[in-house]
Amino acid sequence: MSWLAKIESACAALIERSFAKTFPSDLEPAQIARRLVATMEAKTRTEGGRLVAPSRYIVFVASDDFARLSEHRVYLEREWASLLREMADGVGVAILGSGARVALRERADLPSGAMHIEADEIDPTITIEAPKDFMAATERRYNLRMIEGVPEYGIYRIAGTTRVGRQEESEIFLVDPSVSRNHAIIDLVDGELFLRDCDSTNGTFLNDERITTTILREGDTVTFGKTKLRLEVDRR
């Protein structure tokens, strides 16, 4: 089994879309993604007649790289973990524990552009620490307010996984005929909002720029078809 061969064919587009174009640098998140997959492959073993891989990965980078990447830390850790889960599922490998988790940490003795990855295989007491503002972030309440579309007034609460579309089962149900039945998904993860277009006919736009996957920030305007909404944050 060669995961390194599979990653180029099965996940190259995902890596390019999620990391390489967004974070061009000497140490790209795409490089880290490939090293994480290689680490998972190296640590995979046979146990009880099945292939199993570690669940926790700590990525150590130099101080200057950490300072640059830490602004997007929650997003990157989430996307790296998602990639590991997808790769493991694709080759029939079980991830121990509750699934893959990745943490980005600083190590002052590393030179710029270098990285070191540790995988935890057996110690359940090791935890992946959350960002310092995790509690404050999770206490926020996110809403999308209608600013252009039908109905003229509407406020939609975002909680967990929120589906946007023209099917009535959607958490954000839009009657706009230019909106696809399954148009987009918004995920609330560790206090961050991630917007993903679901191959909609007329596209999803963030601040008038068409996107595939992105992070939402307070005050952003999101357009589905001809319907435009603004993200508001209630910190009460």
N, C-alpha and C positions, 0 to 999 in steps of 0.2 A: 504494500500500500504506500503510495507517495502522495502525501497531502500537498507538498510543494508543487507537484505537477497539476493537481486539481485546482489549486488556488488561482493559477493563471487563467484557466479556462472557465471555471465556475464563478469566480469572485472578482476577476480583474475589473469588470465594469462597476461592481459595487464599490470596490476600493477607490477607483478613480472618481466616481461620483461623490462618495462620502468624504474623501480625504484629500487626494492629490491636487485637485483643482482649487480647493478652498484653502489649503495650507501649504503653499509652495515655500520650501525652506531647505536648509541643509539637512535637517532631521525632520522628515515628513511623517505625519501620522500613518501614511500608507506603508512606509518602511517598518514602522512599529507593528502594524497589522500583520505584515508578512512574517516578522520575527516571532510574533505571538503564535501564529499558526505553526511555525517550525518548532517552537518550544513545546506546544501541545503534542505535536507528532512525536517528538523525542521522548516525552514523558508518558506516552500511551503504553499501556501494558495489558496483558491478559489476566483476567481475574474471574474465577468462577465460570470459565467458558465464554467470556465476553470481553471485548475491548473496552477499557475504561481510561479516562483522562482526568487530570486534576481539574478542580473547579476554580481555584483562585490564583491569579497572576498579578504580580507586582512589577511594574515597569519603572526602572530607575533611569533618570536622565540627568544631564548636567544642569547646573544652576540656571544658566542663561536660557537653555532650551525649556526648562520647567517654567521659568517666568513667562516665556512666550506662549507656551501651550496651556498653562493653568487657567487662562481666561475661558477656555473651552473645555475644561476638564470633565465636567459632568457629561457633556455631549460625546467627547472622545471615549471615555470609559464605557459609556453605553454602547457606542457603535463597535468598539473592539470586542466587547463581550457578545454582542449580537452576531458578529462575524464568526467568532469561535463556536457558538452554538450552531450556526448554520453549517459550518464546515463539519462539525462532529456528526450532525444529523445526516449529512450527505454521504458520509463514509461508514455509517453504522457504528459510531463510537459513543458510548455512554459517558456523560460528564458526571463526576461524583458530586454528592451533595445536592444543593438546590439549583445547580446550573452554573455556567461560567460567570465569573466576576473579575473585573480588571481594575487595578488602582494605579494611578500615575503618581510617582513620588520623586523628590529631588535627592540627588547624591552629589555632594560637593567635589568629590575626588574624581569624578568622571570628566573627561575632556568634552568640549562642545561637539555635538554630532554623534556622540557615542551613547549606547544604551546597555542596560543589563536587566535581564528578566529572571525573576524567581517564580517558580510554580510550587504551590503548597499542595502536597499530595495527601497527607495523613493527619495533620494537626488541626482539629476542628476548633481550637481555641484562638487561632489567628483570625482576626477580623479585618475587613477592608474599611478603613475609616472614611466617613463622609466629609464633604467640604465643610469648612467652618461655619458657613451660613446655611447649613442644611435645614436646621430647625426653623429658622426664619423663613426660608424659601417654601417649606412645606406648609406653613401657616397661611400663605397667600391664597386668595381666591381669584380665579381667572374667569373673565367673561368676554364674550364677543358681542359687541353692540352693532346692530344694523345701522348703517349710514347711507346705504343706497341699495334699493331692492324692494321685494315684497315679502312680508308686510313692511310698511314704512317704519314701524317701530318694533323692535324686538331685542331682547337680551338673552343670550344663550350661555349657560354655565358650562364650564369645561372641568370635567373630573375624570381621572383615569384615562381610558381609551374612549375617545369621542369621534363618532363617525359623522361625516358631513355628506349629504346627498339628497336626492329627490325621491328616495324610497322612505316610506313612513316609519320604518324601523330605525332610521337614523336619529342619533341624539340631537343633531342639528339638522332638522328637516326643512329644506328650502324648496319652494314651489316654482322657482325660476326654471323655465324649460331649457335654458342653456346650461344648467347644472346637470351633471351625470347622476344616475341613480346611486352609484357608489363613487363619489367624487374624490374625497380625501379623508385622511385620518389624522387626528390630533392626539398625541400621547403625552400625558403628564407623568414625568419620571423624575423623582428626586427634586421636585420644585421647578423643573425646566419643561417647557413646552416644545414638542417636536412635531412639525407639520410635514405630512407626506402626501403627495398627490398619488391617486390610485389610477394612473393612466386615463384620466378623464379626457373627454372629447375636446373641451375648450380650455383646459389647463387651470392651474392654480397659480395665483400671483401674490407675491409679497412685496408691498410698496411698489406695485406696478411692474415688477420683474418676475418673469415666469420661473417657477422653481420645481424641483423634484422632491427634495428633502431639505428642510431648514429648521432653524431655531426661531421661535417667536419671542419678541420682546415687547414690553409695554409701549403702547402707542402705535405699534405696527398696524398697517391696514392689509387685510387679506381679501382677495377677490376670487370668488368661485363663479365661473360663468360671468354673468352681469351683476352678481350680487356682491356688494362690498361691505365688510365689517371691520371694526376697529377693536384691538385687544386692549382691555382695561384690567387693572389689577386692584383688588380690594384688600388692603392690609389690616383691616379691622379684626 
